[in-house]
Amino acid sequence: MLWQIDLVILALVIVCAIAAISVRDLLGTAILFGAYSFMMCLLWAVMGAVDVAFTEASVGAGVSSVFVVAAVFRTTRRTKD
Amino acid sequence: MKLAGLIIVMICGGLLLTATQDFPAWGDPSSPASTHLSPHFITEALHETGAPNLVTAVLADYRGYDTMFETVVVFGAGLACILLLRTYTQRTRGREYRHIPTGIVIHIQDPNKAPKGQREFQLIDNMWVPHDLIIKTVCRILIPFIQIFGLYVVCHGDFSPGGGFQGGVIFGASLILLALSFDLRTFLEQMSEKALGLLCALGVVIYSGIGCMCILLGGNFLDYSQLAAVLPVDPGHVRALGMLGVEIGVGFSVMSVMAILYVNIASAGRHNQGL
């Protein structure tokens, strides 16, 4: 596919990864984690691995985000480190 | 200590990046991945298995034995989550009830004085009180379509992207959406913890049961062509139907594990109230 699209998706993956480990609000981290998974899903789709993209979208961007949000609501929202 | 950790991480990352020099170029036709088994799969999979989706053919037919143990791993994950998070000690704390005619929320400290069986009082959760008509109505409309899409993903895993794992996750997401839009007790009334556990085990039993049936019919474990003796269909389509059967088993296990994980995380293992 177009190298411009590849570059944008790769940049967004790196940005989401760095932001997810830098944000102190754990709810924001959960959202960024879901965005990271969705960007990885786009990467798999661009490389032609549609089955893996499907799994990344449903498990990573979908259900795992719900699990992380539920865990955040059961613990604390502000990280301490 | 944080500096030492950073140094270790940098060294390991550097080693990994150095090792990537030995990788073949992406899409190189002479790389080992392209010369060992992939040509056989690409040219013979449709003829040998009857499944146009090569990923499903490899996952459920050529490597069906490995995928069976992946289903057992999913079952083990659900079991580990129950063992780690489930607790049966109910906290002796007050309850909130909503008086439906007036909408007043009352807090009753003593469990013995709780209004049991009265229609006018509705037990509510003290952390999450979903009382939104829009959310309930939209989710009530959406959940059946999500479940139909999950069933489609399972059944069409042979022909299009998807399969038991993806379909099971989507179906489990519809169950999680039901728990989110109403409340956890409503979901557990529809699908109890025992039912979820039995469904999870049923998935593994379906998968290994199909394999044992192939042995009983005289072939190898998970050799689906032996099912032609009991399925009155075109013999060329029997392997695809065998794959569909094992995908249904995977779907059952994955769906149940998704719901088990959510219920235990959302309620901190108490299963009385949650998100």
Interface residues (C-beta under 8 A of the other chain):
Chain A: V50 D51 A53 F54 T55 S58 V59 G62 V63 V66 F67 A70 A71 F73 R74
Chain B: N53 V55 T56 M127 V153 P161 G162 G163 F165 Q166 V169 I170 G172 A173 I176 L180 M258 L261 Y262 I265 A266 A268 G274 L275
